[in-house]
Amino acid sequence: MYIIAVAGTGYVGLVAGVCFAEIGHQVTCVDIDENKVNLMKKGISPIYEADLGDLMQKNYAAGKIDYTTDYRSAYKNADAIFIGVGTPEQSDGSADLSYIATVARQIAETIENDCLVVVKSTVPVGTNDKVEQFIKDFLVNDVKVEVASNPEFLAQGSAVHDTLHAARIIIGTESKWAEEMLMKIYQPFNLPIVSVNRRSAEMIKYAANDFLALKISYMNDIANLCESVGADIQDVARGMSFDERIGSKFLNAGIGYGGSCFPKDTKALEYLARQDGYELRTIKAAIGVNKDQKTMLYKKACRRLITFNGLKVAVLGLTFKPGTDDLREAPSLENVPLLLEQGADIYAYDPVGADNFKNKYPAGKNSRGSITYVDKPEQALEGANVCFIFTEWGEIKAVEPGTYKEQMRTPLVYDGRNIYELADMNEAWVEYYSIGRPFIK
Ligand code: NAD
């Protein structure tokens, strides 16, 4: 059992902290956000993630995990401090490392025992070297400190499951001491561990994430071509999926990737390469395809309609994917402002993300249009002139094709997630545009 502190209780930090407690370590999670800490102490998860609340309550009741804003008390006697704070994108595409620097400084000024600092946040290659030097420069007490890289691969929406059943754990260390301690910390998970040096670990994270982004953009590129040559991307993907070299995952064409990782991690790696005088052409292309893909359906609708002004527009799905309340880089955030500028009266439905969306776009008049939030997809569709589907939530997939015909004033549907069979929409008399497939009129 190790005494572990975790800096940052977002998707990565909180899930890691709770899972470390679950396998028997003594954990203190630190966040600067007092509201979050108060919620967590009551057993309430500040983020929407399956199973997280239950594990928080169980381990808090067992005294295995605690939450605090007082980083001193959490860091001073910790065997290991995991850093899971944000590394958001800056305007030039580079990663903002200021949150990491703040935590590094706090660690340097408070630790009283030998301590392994483990960076879980996604950081550009070479950052961990700098973090170690930074901590040593500011170290107050005469203790041993080392930095290790341990990038995180969980996917939002299945974060707890992904952590407890990870395909692999990557550890990047520069000494036997650090490697052995991380191995022991992770041993109870009983998962494959890949041990490499720090820079390779940092690179594995970017290379893996950017490969997935590239795969999505590739399928979207092929989907767009399918539309112009009369092929169906779903049939094409199915045909490709039997080839084990390609695999069957991440072959779904759609309205572009979002979330807090793929967009920023592609840009950060491209930036890193550029700084080094290398042009990362594949990733640049993935970024470009994704940018255009997000407004693909809006542009299609503009070609079909004279104006959105005064039209009732149903928007089904706001989050960047199902199973999360996260809106970061969601296609809805690209499309809703365009529709509002055009004077659309939007009726938006999302089973989980509506409250977060309201913080950005409060209900009522907005730009030249307006936005209203509803509790059921059918309420958004009632009397609507056009519908956009941005997220494939189960509640949205459950809407029968016939409902569009019955509820909408004109059953005109733009589906960014290809959730319906073309034949079913045809049978229901819905005018249906999707991604990479023939349209149905
Ligand atoms: P997040 O924004 O959800 O959470 C970050 C948390 O850190 C916030 O609660 C914030 O209040 C807190 N924080 C900021 N400064 C702090 C400080 N000095 N001390 C303590 N807490 C502090 O971030 P996230 O989505 O969990 O991502 C964290 C990192 O992990 C990023 O680098 C991200 O790229 C990477 N990552 C994210 C995912 C994902 O699916 N979200 C997956 C893999 C890797």
Boltz pocket constraint, residues with backbone or C-beta under 6 A from the ligand:
constraints:
  - pocket:
      binder: B
      contacts: [[A, 6], [A, 7], [A, 8], [A, 9], [A, 10], [A, 11], [A, 12], [A, 13], [A, 30], [A, 31], [A, 32], [A, 33], [A, 36], [A, 84], [A, 85], [A, 86], [A, 87], [A, 99], [A, 102], [A, 103], [A, 120], [A, 121], [A, 122], [A, 123], [A, 152], [A, 153], [A, 154], [A, 155], [A, 156], [A, 260], [A, 261]]
      max_distance: 6.0
